[in-house]
Amino acid sequence: GSCPYLPVAPPMSLSASLLLGTLLGVAYTASALLVARRAGDIEDGNKALQVILGGMLARMALTLIAFGAILAFVPVQRGPFVLGLGVVFVIGLVAEVFLVLGRQAASTPGS
């Protein structure tokens, strides 16, 4: 018998690939900032740290799954996709660190 082949989709444009990576980075960053803000409302420092680290683990796992699925099944141009995700990811990570450290400094006695 003959083997039917799946049609190969043409690659996405550079701008569409960049936009998709950026959107994945924005989703990661938005969820990171949401978790950091929620953790900032928790009085117990250990509990807040658990929420932050648990949220980070879940976000990273979901982002890695989405990243792999997109690279495997969506005809993105890899360079622009990774660039869009990477830039927003780093900006979001820096924002999350400042948000968490700012809240921590505000809750430290004597500051």
Chimera marker file (.cmm) of the C-alpha trace (Angstrom):
<marker_set name="trace">
<marker id="1" x="0.000" y="0.000" z="0.000" r="1" g="1" b="0" radius="0.5"/>
<marker id="2" x="0.870" y="3.601" z="-0.245" r="1" g="1" b="0" radius="0.5"/>
<marker id="3" x="1.708" y="5.774" z="2.748" r="1" g="1" b="0" radius="0.5"/>
<marker id="4" x="-0.243" y="8.993" z="2.887" r="1" g="1" b="0" radius="0.5"/>
<marker id="5" x="1.914" y="11.922" z="3.853" r="1" g="1" b="0" radius="0.5"/>
<marker id="6" x="0.771" y="14.903" z="5.803" r="1" g="1" b="0" radius="0.5"/>
<marker id="7" x="0.966" y="18.103" z="3.814" r="1" g="1" b="0" radius="0.5"/>
<marker id="8" x="3.876" y="20.315" z="4.786" r="1" g="1" b="0" radius="0.5"/>
<marker id="9" x="2.810" y="23.802" z="5.695" r="1" g="1" b="0" radius="0.5"/>
<marker id="10" x="4.909" y="26.661" z="4.385" r="1" g="1" b="0" radius="0.5"/>
<marker id="11" x="7.035" y="28.354" z="7.045" r="1" g="1" b="0" radius="0.5"/>
<marker id="12" x="5.557" y="31.267" z="8.929" r="1" g="1" b="0" radius="0.5"/>
<marker id="13" x="6.799" y="34.716" z="8.092" r="1" g="1" b="0" radius="0.5"/>
<marker id="14" x="9.605" y="36.221" z="10.121" r="1" g="1" b="0" radius="0.5"/>
<marker id="15" x="7.255" y="38.690" z="11.796" r="1" g="1" b="0" radius="0.5"/>
<marker id="16" x="4.647" y="36.018" z="12.619" r="1" g="1" b="0" radius="0.5"/>
<marker id="17" x="7.353" y="33.805" z="14.151" r="1" g="1" b="0" radius="0.5"/>
<marker id="18" x="8.691" y="36.729" z="16.170" r="1" g="1" b="0" radius="0.5"/>
<marker id="19" x="5.174" y="37.616" z="17.313" r="1" g="1" b="0" radius="0.5"/>
<marker id="20" x="4.411" y="34.037" z="18.394" r="1" g="1" b="0" radius="0.5"/>
<marker id="21" x="7.603" y="33.893" z="20.460" r="1" g="1" b="0" radius="0.5"/>
<marker id="22" x="6.826" y="37.285" z="21.959" r="1" g="1" b="0" radius="0.5"/>
<marker id="23" x="3.292" y="36.190" z="22.863" r="1" g="1" b="0" radius="0.5"/>
<marker id="24" x="4.606" y="33.082" z="24.611" r="1" g="1" b="0" radius="0.5"/>
<marker id="25" x="7.049" y="35.291" z="26.524" r="1" g="1" b="0" radius="0.5"/>
<marker id="26" x="4.273" y="37.730" z="27.453" r="1" g="1" b="0" radius="0.5"/>
<marker id="27" x="2.117" y="34.860" z="28.752" r="1" g="1" b="0" radius="0.5"/>
<marker id="28" x="5.052" y="33.613" z="30.861" r="1" g="1" b="0" radius="0.5"/>
<marker id="29" x="5.820" y="37.106" z="32.184" r="1" g="1" b="0" radius="0.5"/>
<marker id="30" x="2.189" y="37.939" z="32.960" r="1" g="1" b="0" radius="0.5"/>
<marker id="31" x="1.753" y="34.744" z="34.950" r="1" g="1" b="0" radius="0.5"/>
<marker id="32" x="5.068" y="35.377" z="36.761" r="1" g="1" b="0" radius="0.5"/>
<marker id="33" x="4.032" y="38.872" z="37.784" r="1" g="1" b="0" radius="0.5"/>
<marker id="34" x="0.603" y="37.666" z="38.860" r="1" g="1" b="0" radius="0.5"/>
<marker id="35" x="2.125" y="34.981" z="41.096" r="1" g="1" b="0" radius="0.5"/>
<marker id="36" x="4.676" y="37.447" z="42.512" r="1" g="1" b="0" radius="0.5"/>
<marker id="37" x="1.922" y="39.917" z="43.380" r="1" g="1" b="0" radius="0.5"/>
<marker id="38" x="-0.179" y="37.197" z="45.002" r="1" g="1" b="0" radius="0.5"/>
<marker id="39" x="2.827" y="35.976" z="46.980" r="1" g="1" b="0" radius="0.5"/>
<marker id="40" x="3.449" y="39.547" z="48.130" r="1" g="1" b="0" radius="0.5"/>
<marker id="41" x="0.081" y="39.487" z="49.894" r="1" g="1" b="0" radius="0.5"/>
<marker id="42" x="1.088" y="36.475" z="52.005" r="1" g="1" b="0" radius="0.5"/>
<marker id="43" x="2.349" y="37.402" z="55.458" r="1" g="1" b="0" radius="0.5"/>
<marker id="44" x="4.363" y="34.222" z="56.081" r="1" g="1" b="0" radius="0.5"/>
<marker id="45" x="7.672" y="34.570" z="54.225" r="1" g="1" b="0" radius="0.5"/>
<marker id="46" x="8.180" y="30.810" z="53.881" r="1" g="1" b="0" radius="0.5"/>
<marker id="47" x="4.698" y="30.342" z="52.441" r="1" g="1" b="0" radius="0.5"/>
<marker id="48" x="5.256" y="33.230" z="50.017" r="1" g="1" b="0" radius="0.5"/>
<marker id="49" x="8.525" y="31.660" z="48.869" r="1" g="1" b="0" radius="0.5"/>
<marker id="50" x="6.750" y="28.335" z="48.339" r="1" g="1" b="0" radius="0.5"/>
<marker id="51" x="4.131" y="30.066" z="46.190" r="1" g="1" b="0" radius="0.5"/>
<marker id="52" x="6.809" y="31.841" z="44.136" r="1" g="1" b="0" radius="0.5"/>
<marker id="53" x="8.910" y="28.717" z="43.605" r="1" g="1" b="0" radius="0.5"/>
<marker id="54" x="5.882" y="26.521" z="42.896" r="1" g="1" b="0" radius="0.5"/>
<marker id="55" x="4.585" y="29.058" z="40.411" r="1" g="1" b="0" radius="0.5"/>
<marker id="56" x="8.000" y="29.223" z="38.760" r="1" g="1" b="0" radius="0.5"/>
<marker id="57" x="8.174" y="25.444" z="38.433" r="1" g="1" b="0" radius="0.5"/>
<marker id="58" x="4.692" y="25.270" z="36.889" r="1" g="1" b="0" radius="0.5"/>
<marker id="59" x="5.378" y="28.203" z="34.523" r="1" g="1" b="0" radius="0.5"/>
<marker id="60" x="8.687" y="26.809" z="33.354" r="1" g="1" b="0" radius="0.5"/>
<marker id="61" x="7.210" y="23.348" z="32.758" r="1" g="1" b="0" radius="0.5"/>
<marker id="62" x="4.250" y="24.732" z="30.797" r="1" g="1" b="0" radius="0.5"/>
<marker id="63" x="6.477" y="27.094" z="28.821" r="1" g="1" b="0" radius="0.5"/>
<marker id="64" x="8.878" y="24.273" z="27.969" r="1" g="1" b="0" radius="0.5"/>
<marker id="65" x="5.978" y="22.074" z="26.822" r="1" g="1" b="0" radius="0.5"/>
<marker id="66" x="4.533" y="24.908" z="24.711" r="1" g="1" b="0" radius="0.5"/>
<marker id="67" x="7.993" y="25.757" z="23.321" r="1" g="1" b="0" radius="0.5"/>
<marker id="68" x="8.618" y="22.151" z="22.302" r="1" g="1" b="0" radius="0.5"/>
<marker id="69" x="5.148" y="21.711" z="20.830" r="1" g="1" b="0" radius="0.5"/>
<marker id="70" x="5.448" y="24.894" z="18.787" r="1" g="1" b="0" radius="0.5"/>
<marker id="71" x="8.873" y="23.929" z="17.444" r="1" g="1" b="0" radius="0.5"/>
<marker id="72" x="7.643" y="20.407" z="16.661" r="1" g="1" b="0" radius="0.5"/>
<marker id="73" x="4.252" y="21.161" z="15.113" r="1" g="1" b="0" radius="0.5"/>
<marker id="74" x="4.153" y="24.792" z="13.973" r="1" g="1" b="0" radius="0.5"/>
<marker id="75" x="6.252" y="25.851" z="10.975" r="1" g="1" b="0" radius="0.5"/>
<marker id="76" x="7.859" y="28.813" z="12.743" r="1" g="1" b="0" radius="0.5"/>
<marker id="77" x="11.172" y="30.311" z="11.776" r="1" g="1" b="0" radius="0.5"/>
<marker id="78" x="13.190" y="29.203" z="14.787" r="1" g="1" b="0" radius="0.5"/>
<marker id="79" x="15.530" y="32.187" z="15.090" r="1" g="1" b="0" radius="0.5"/>
<marker id="80" x="12.864" y="34.909" z="15.272" r="1" g="1" b="0" radius="0.5"/>
<marker id="81" x="10.652" y="32.717" z="17.481" r="1" g="1" b="0" radius="0.5"/>
<marker id="82" x="13.426" y="32.094" z="20.015" r="1" g="1" b="0" radius="0.5"/>
<marker id="83" x="14.516" y="35.745" z="19.851" r="1" g="1" b="0" radius="0.5"/>
<marker id="84" x="10.991" y="37.012" z="20.602" r="1" g="1" b="0" radius="0.5"/>
<marker id="85" x="10.571" y="34.592" z="23.491" r="1" g="1" b="0" radius="0.5"/>
<marker id="86" x="14.066" y="35.199" z="24.856" r="1" g="1" b="0" radius="0.5"/>
<marker id="87" x="13.896" y="38.989" z="24.942" r="1" g="1" b="0" radius="0.5"/>
<marker id="88" x="10.505" y="39.106" z="26.665" r="1" g="1" b="0" radius="0.5"/>
<marker id="89" x="11.487" y="36.244" z="28.991" r="1" g="1" b="0" radius="0.5"/>
<marker id="90" x="14.588" y="38.121" z="30.224" r="1" g="1" b="0" radius="0.5"/>
<marker id="91" x="12.687" y="41.400" z="30.650" r="1" g="1" b="0" radius="0.5"/>
<marker id="92" x="9.972" y="39.570" z="32.576" r="1" g="1" b="0" radius="0.5"/>
<marker id="93" x="12.488" y="37.768" z="34.752" r="1" g="1" b="0" radius="0.5"/>
<marker id="94" x="14.172" y="41.052" z="35.691" r="1" g="1" b="0" radius="0.5"/>
<marker id="95" x="10.763" y="42.618" z="36.446" r="1" g="1" b="0" radius="0.5"/>
<marker id="96" x="9.795" y="39.641" z="38.608" r="1" g="1" b="0" radius="0.5"/>
<marker id="97" x="13.053" y="39.799" z="40.580" r="1" g="1" b="0" radius="0.5"/>
<marker id="98" x="12.616" y="43.533" z="41.225" r="1" g="1" b="0" radius="0.5"/>
<marker id="99" x="8.988" y="43.024" z="42.237" r="1" g="1" b="0" radius="0.5"/>
<marker id="100" x="9.822" y="40.233" z="44.677" r="1" g="1" b="0" radius="0.5"/>
<marker id="101" x="12.887" y="42.014" z="46.104" r="1" g="1" b="0" radius="0.5"/>
<marker id="102" x="10.971" y="45.286" z="46.388" r="1" g="1" b="0" radius="0.5"/>
<marker id="103" x="8.199" y="43.628" z="48.346" r="1" g="1" b="0" radius="0.5"/>
<marker id="104" x="10.724" y="41.816" z="50.490" r="1" g="1" b="0" radius="0.5"/>
<marker id="105" x="12.574" y="45.066" z="51.283" r="1" g="1" b="0" radius="0.5"/>
<marker id="106" x="9.292" y="46.796" z="52.107" r="1" g="1" b="0" radius="0.5"/>
<marker id="107" x="8.338" y="44.039" z="54.544" r="1" g="1" b="0" radius="0.5"/>
<marker id="108" x="11.755" y="43.971" z="56.281" r="1" g="1" b="0" radius="0.5"/>
<marker id="109" x="11.634" y="45.686" z="59.670" r="1" g="1" b="0" radius="0.5"/>
<marker id="110" x="13.613" y="48.893" z="59.919" r="1" g="1" b="0" radius="0.5"/>
<marker id="111" x="13.352" y="49.834" z="56.248" r="1" g="1" b="0" radius="0.5"/>
<link id1="1" id2="2" r="1" g="1" b="0" radius="0.2"/>
<link id1="2" id2="3" r="1" g="1" b="0" radius="0.2"/>
<link id1="3" id2="4" r="1" g="1" b="0" radius="0.2"/>
<link id1="4" id2="5" r="1" g="1" b="0" radius="0.2"/>
<link id1="5" id2="6" r="1" g="1" b="0" radius="0.2"/>
<link id1="6" id2="7" r="1" g="1" b="0" radius="0.2"/>
<link id1="7" id2="8" r="1" g="1" b="0" radius="0.2"/>
<link id1="8" id2="9" r="1" g="1" b="0" radius="0.2"/>
<link id1="9" id2="10" r="1" g="1" b="0" radius="0.2"/>
<link id1="10" id2="11" r="1" g="1" b="0" radius="0.2"/>
<link id1="11" id2="12" r="1" g="1" b="0" radius="0.2"/>
<link id1="12" id2="13" r="1" g="1" b="0" radius="0.2"/>
<link id1="13" id2="14" r="1" g="1" b="0" radius="0.2"/>
<link id1="14" id2="15" r="1" g="1" b="0" radius="0.2"/>
<link id1="15" id2="16" r="1" g="1" b="0" radius="0.2"/>
<link id1="16" id2="17" r="1" g="1" b="0" radius="0.2"/>
<link id1="17" id2="18" r="1" g="1" b="0" radius="0.2"/>
<link id1="18" id2="19" r="1" g="1" b="0" radius="0.2"/>
<link id1="19" id2="20" r="1" g="1" b="0" radius="0.2"/>
<link id1="20" id2="21" r="1" g="1" b="0" radius="0.2"/>
<link id1="21" id2="22" r="1" g="1" b="0" radius="0.2"/>
<link id1="22" id2="23" r="1" g="1" b="0" radius="0.2"/>
<link id1="23" id2="24" r="1" g="1" b="0" radius="0.2"/>
<link id1="24" id2="25" r="1" g="1" b="0" radius="0.2"/>
<link id1="25" id2="26" r="1" g="1" b="0" radius="0.2"/>
<link id1="26" id2="27" r="1" g="1" b="0" radius="0.2"/>
<link id1="27" id2="28" r="1" g="1" b="0" radius="0.2"/>
<link id1="28" id2="29" r="1" g="1" b="0" radius="0.2"/>
<link id1="29" id2="30" r="1" g="1" b="0" radius="0.2"/>
<link id1="30" id2="31" r="1" g="1" b="0" radius="0.2"/>
<link id1="31" id2="32" r="1" g="1" b="0" radius="0.2"/>
<link id1="32" id2="33" r="1" g="1" b="0" radius="0.2"/>
<link id1="33" id2="34" r="1" g="1" b="0" radius="0.2"/>
<link id1="34" id2="35" r="1" g="1" b="0" radius="0.2"/>
<link id1="35" id2="36" r="1" g="1" b="0" radius="0.2"/>
<link id1="36" id2="37" r="1" g="1" b="0" radius="0.2"/>
<link id1="37" id2="38" r="1" g="1" b="0" radius="0.2"/>
<link id1="38" id2="39" r="1" g="1" b="0" radius="0.2"/>
<link id1="39" id2="40" r="1" g="1" b="0" radius="0.2"/>
<link id1="40" id2="41" r="1" g="1" b="0" radius="0.2"/>
<link id1="41" id2="42" r="1" g="1" b="0" radius="0.2"/>
<link id1="42" id2="43" r="1" g="1" b="0" radius="0.2"/>
<link id1="43" id2="44" r="1" g="1" b="0" radius="0.2"/>
<link id1="44" id2="45" r="1" g="1" b="0" radius="0.2"/>
<link id1="45" id2="46" r="1" g="1" b="0" radius="0.2"/>
<link id1="46" id2="47" r="1" g="1" b="0" radius="0.2"/>
<link id1="47" id2="48" r="1" g="1" b="0" radius="0.2"/>
<link id1="48" id2="49" r="1" g="1" b="0" radius="0.2"/>
<link id1="49" id2="50" r="1" g="1" b="0" radius="0.2"/>
<link id1="50" id2="51" r="1" g="1" b="0" radius="0.2"/>
<link id1="51" id2="52" r="1" g="1" b="0" radius="0.2"/>
<link id1="52" id2="53" r="1" g="1" b="0" radius="0.2"/>
<link id1="53" id2="54" r="1" g="1" b="0" radius="0.2"/>
<link id1="54" id2="55" r="1" g="1" b="0" radius="0.2"/>
<link id1="55" id2="56" r="1" g="1" b="0" radius="0.2"/>
<link id1="56" id2="57" r="1" g="1" b="0" radius="0.2"/>
<link id1="57" id2="58" r="1" g="1" b="0" radius="0.2"/>
<link id1="58" id2="59" r="1" g="1" b="0" radius="0.2"/>
<link id1="59" id2="60" r="1" g="1" b="0" radius="0.2"/>
<link id1="60" id2="61" r="1" g="1" b="0" radius="0.2"/>
<link id1="61" id2="62" r="1" g="1" b="0" radius="0.2"/>
<link id1="62" id2="63" r="1" g="1" b="0" radius="0.2"/>
<link id1="63" id2="64" r="1" g="1" b="0" radius="0.2"/>
<link id1="64" id2="65" r="1" g="1" b="0" radius="0.2"/>
<link id1="65" id2="66" r="1" g="1" b="0" radius="0.2"/>
<link id1="66" id2="67" r="1" g="1" b="0" radius="0.2"/>
<link id1="67" id2="68" r="1" g="1" b="0" radius="0.2"/>
<link id1="68" id2="69" r="1" g="1" b="0" radius="0.2"/>
<link id1="69" id2="70" r="1" g="1" b="0" radius="0.2"/>
<link id1="70" id2="71" r="1" g="1" b="0" radius="0.2"/>
<link id1="71" id2="72" r="1" g="1" b="0" radius="0.2"/>
<link id1="72" id2="73" r="1" g="1" b="0" radius="0.2"/>
<link id1="73" id2="74" r="1" g="1" b="0" radius="0.2"/>
<link id1="74" id2="75" r="1" g="1" b="0" radius="0.2"/>
<link id1="75" id2="76" r="1" g="1" b="0" radius="0.2"/>
<link id1="76" id2="77" r="1" g="1" b="0" radius="0.2"/>
<link id1="77" id2="78" r="1" g="1" b="0" radius="0.2"/>
<link id1="78" id2="79" r="1" g="1" b="0" radius="0.2"/>
<link id1="79" id2="80" r="1" g="1" b="0" radius="0.2"/>
<link id1="80" id2="81" r="1" g="1" b="0" radius="0.2"/>
<link id1="81" id2="82" r="1" g="1" b="0" radius="0.2"/>
<link id1="82" id2="83" r="1" g="1" b="0" radius="0.2"/>
<link id1="83" id2="84" r="1" g="1" b="0" radius="0.2"/>
<link id1="84" id2="85" r="1" g="1" b="0" radius="0.2"/>
<link id1="85" id2="86" r="1" g="1" b="0" radius="0.2"/>
<link id1="86" id2="87" r="1" g="1" b="0" radius="0.2"/>
<link id1="87" id2="88" r="1" g="1" b="0" radius="0.2"/>
<link id1="88" id2="89" r="1" g="1" b="0" radius="0.2"/>
<link id1="89" id2="90" r="1" g="1" b="0" radius="0.2"/>
<link id1="90" id2="91" r="1" g="1" b="0" radius="0.2"/>
<link id1="91" id2="92" r="1" g="1" b="0" radius="0.2"/>
<link id1="92" id2="93" r="1" g="1" b="0" radius="0.2"/>
<link id1="93" id2="94" r="1" g="1" b="0" radius="0.2"/>
<link id1="94" id2="95" r="1" g="1" b="0" radius="0.2"/>
<link id1="95" id2="96" r="1" g="1" b="0" radius="0.2"/>
<link id1="96" id2="97" r="1" g="1" b="0" radius="0.2"/>
<link id1="97" id2="98" r="1" g="1" b="0" radius="0.2"/>
<link id1="98" id2="99" r="1" g="1" b="0" radius="0.2"/>
<link id1="99" id2="100" r="1" g="1" b="0" radius="0.2"/>
<link id1="100" id2="101" r="1" g="1" b="0" radius="0.2"/>
<link id1="101" id2="102" r="1" g="1" b="0" radius="0.2"/>
<link id1="102" id2="103" r="1" g="1" b="0" radius="0.2"/>
<link id1="103" id2="104" r="1" g="1" b="0" radius="0.2"/>
<link id1="104" id2="105" r="1" g="1" b="0" radius="0.2"/>
<link id1="105" id2="106" r="1" g="1" b="0" radius="0.2"/>
<link id1="106" id2="107" r="1" g="1" b="0" radius="0.2"/>
<link id1="107" id2="108" r="1" g="1" b="0" radius="0.2"/>
<link id1="108" id2="109" r="1" g="1" b="0" radius="0.2"/>
<link id1="109" id2="110" r="1" g="1" b="0" radius="0.2"/>
<link id1="110" id2="111" r="1" g="1" b="0" radius="0.2"/>
</marker_set>
